[in-house]
Amino acid sequence: MDTLSHALWGKGLFGYRGNGKIAIFFGSMPDLCSFGLLLIIQIIKNEFHPGPPKMGEIPEWLIFNYDMTHSFVTAFICIYIVSRFNKNMAFAMLAWPFHILLDFPFHSKEYFPTKLLYPLTNFSFDGIPWSNPEIWFPNISGIIILFIYRVKFDRTKRTSPTLPSEPN
């Protein structure tokens, strides 16, 4: 899935408890820690080329970062630690495992398969790439529906009358 979609899914599903920016960050963080870092390095070195890099040109550290940040093991350990101190932030961080869940069926084994339980196992699934129209259009539709729901839900929550408390 593309990074922007991950950020929007994170915000829509886990960013409504006052931690929207954190949900956006954790929705996109697994990609930012791998391909985002590569993009910054390429820009600094004046080596940026649009489009996905070829597998032979990808540094080993990026593959390691991708595998670690796209693992339920890593995500849930971090979320558990944060939950001990701040439950609302931990809820927003659930955008991270949702990112992994979206990537698992929509990455092929040819280009960055998602290893759900890395480093415990290298198991991955040969999915349908998210760039296929059969995946891309429903993804965009789902995001639009989610945000329409959020706007409607938030509006009804703000306009619902509160009952006055009875005197003692």
C-alpha positions, 0 to 999 in steps of 0.5 A, spaced: 500 500 500 502 507 498 504 511 504 499 516 504 493 511 504 497 508 510 497 515 513 489 516 512 487 509 514 491 510 521 488 517 522 481 515 520 481 508 524 485 510 530 486 518 530 479 520 533 481 520 540 485 526 540 492 523 537 490 524 530 497 526 528 500 520 532 496 515 528 498 518 522 505 518 523 504 510 526 500 509 520 506 511 515 512 510 520 514 503 517 515 505 510 518 512 512 523 508 516 525 504 510 524 507 504 523 514 507 530 514 509 532 512 503 529 518 499 532 522 504 539 519 503 538 519 495 536 527 495 542 529 500 547 525 495 543 528 489 542 520 486 534 521 487 530 517 481 523 517 481 519 510 481 521 504 485 528 502 486 530 496 483 531 490 488 539 490 486 540 497 488 536 497 495 541 497 501 541 491 506 539 496 511 533 498 508 531 491 507 532 490 515 528 496 517 523 494 512 522 487 515 523 490 522 518 495 522 513 491 518 513 485 523 507 484 528 512 482 533 516 489 533 509 493 533 506 489 539 512 489 543 512 497 542 505 498 543 505 494 549 510 498 552 507 505 551 500 502 553 503 501 560 504 509 560 499 512 556 493 508 553 490 513 548 497 514 545 498 506 544 491 506 541 493 511 536 499 506 535 495 501 533 495 504 526 502 501 525 499 493 526 494 495 521 499 498 516 502 491 516 495 488 516 494 492 509 501 490 506 501 483 508 496 481 502 498 486 497 505 485 496 508 480 492 514 475 494 518 479 488 518 486 491 518 486 499 513 481 501 511 482 508 514 478 514 508 478 519 512 475 525 520 477 523 525 475 526 521 469 529 520 467 522 521 469 514 514 467 512 510 471 507 505 471 502 505 472 495 499 477 494 496 482 489 500 488 488 497 494 491 498 498 485 493 493 481 486 497 479 483 491 483 486 493 489 487 501 488 480 503 487 477 499 493 482 502 497 481 509 495 473 508 496 474 505 503 478 511 505 473 516 502 467 512 506 471 512 512 472 519 512 465 521 510 463 516 516 468 520 521 465 527 519 458 524 520 459 521 526 463 527 529 458 532 527 452 528 530 456 527 537 457 535 537 450 536 536 447 531 540 444 534 546 446 533 553 441 532 558 441 536 564 443 533 571 437 532 576 438 536 582 439 533 589 
